[in-house]
């Protein structure tokens, strides 16, 4: 879990070094970072649930995907979402799209919690 959080932080910090990221307004940057947080929580929930004999419900991953496959899918989807919203010329359209993506991802995280697919964290 710690390694994953480090990877997400590095990914988030690296976005600031890209020229196009500077063109995003602060609201859209926050929404994208919120999406990254939700997708990280979903990864941790899924990994823990599979370790406890749950079956994955995402048809793109199969019933028992490896942690590497889940991480690869999450990384690719985050990159595609970033690219898609980065190519949008209007900040308002970008904001609306980011709200939708966040709603979907946070809906998955909440649903995972409701069915008991949670994760354990220690500080």
N, C-alpha and C positions, 0 to 999 in steps of 0.2 A: 504494500500500500504506500509506503514511504517513497519507494522508487517511482511509482506511478505519479504521486503528487509532485515529485521533483520534475518529472518529465512534463507535466502540465504547466508548471510554473515556467520552465525553460521555454516551452512552446509559446506561452502567453507573453513572456518578455521578448522573445525573438520577433513577435509581431510588431513591436514598437520600432524595430530597426528597419522595417520595410517602408518605402516611400508612400505607398498607397494607404497604409494604415494611418499616416498623418492626415490624410484627407477625410477620415471618418470623424464625425463629431463625437463628443464625449458620451452622449446617450447611447449611440450605436456601439461604441467601444465597450461600454459597460454591459450592454445586452449581449454582445458576442462573448465576453468573458463569463457572463452568467450562463450562457449556453455551454461553454467549456466546463464549468463547474458541474452542471447537470449531467453532462455526458460522462464526466469522471465518476460521479456518484453512481450512475447507471452501470458503468464498467465494474466498479467495486461490488455493487449489489449482485450483478450477474455472476461474477467470479465466485463470490461467497455462496450464492445459491447453488451453483453447479457443484461446488465442493460438498454441499449438503443434499445431494441427490435430487435437485430440482431439474426440470426439463426446460430448456430454452424455448421461448415462444416466438422468437424472431425467425421467420422462414429463411432469411438470408444467411443465417449462421448455422442452421441445423439444430438437432436436439441436444447434442453434447459438444459444443465447440471448445477448442483449446483457448487458453488465456491469450496466447499470441494472436490467434485469429480474431478474437473480440477486440483486442487492442488495435490491431491493424485496421479493422472495420471502423472503429471509432475515430482513429487518426485520419483515415481517408475521408470519412464523412465530414469531419471538422474542416479539413482542407477544402473539400468541394463546396461546403457551405460558405466558407470564407471567400473563396474565389467567386462564387455566384453573387454574393452580396457586394463584393468589391467592384464588380463590373456594373453594378446598378448606378446610374448617373445621379439619381435624386436621393437625398438623405431621408426624405419622408417615406419613400417606397422601401428603402433599406430598413428603416425602423419598423414599419409594419411587418415586413417579412421576418425580421429578427424576433418580434413578439410572437409570431406564429410558430417559428422553430422552437423558441423557448417553451411555449405552451405545450407543444407536442412532447418535447424531451422531459420537461418537468412532470407532465402527465404520466409518462412511463415510470419515472422515479417514484412518484406517489403510488402508482398501481403496484409496483414492486414491493413497496413497504406494506401495502394492504394485504398482499398475499404471503407476507413473511419472508420475502427475498430481500433481506436487509444486509448490512455489513457491520462488522465490529471494528472499532477504531480505538487506539490507545495513544495517549499523549506521553 
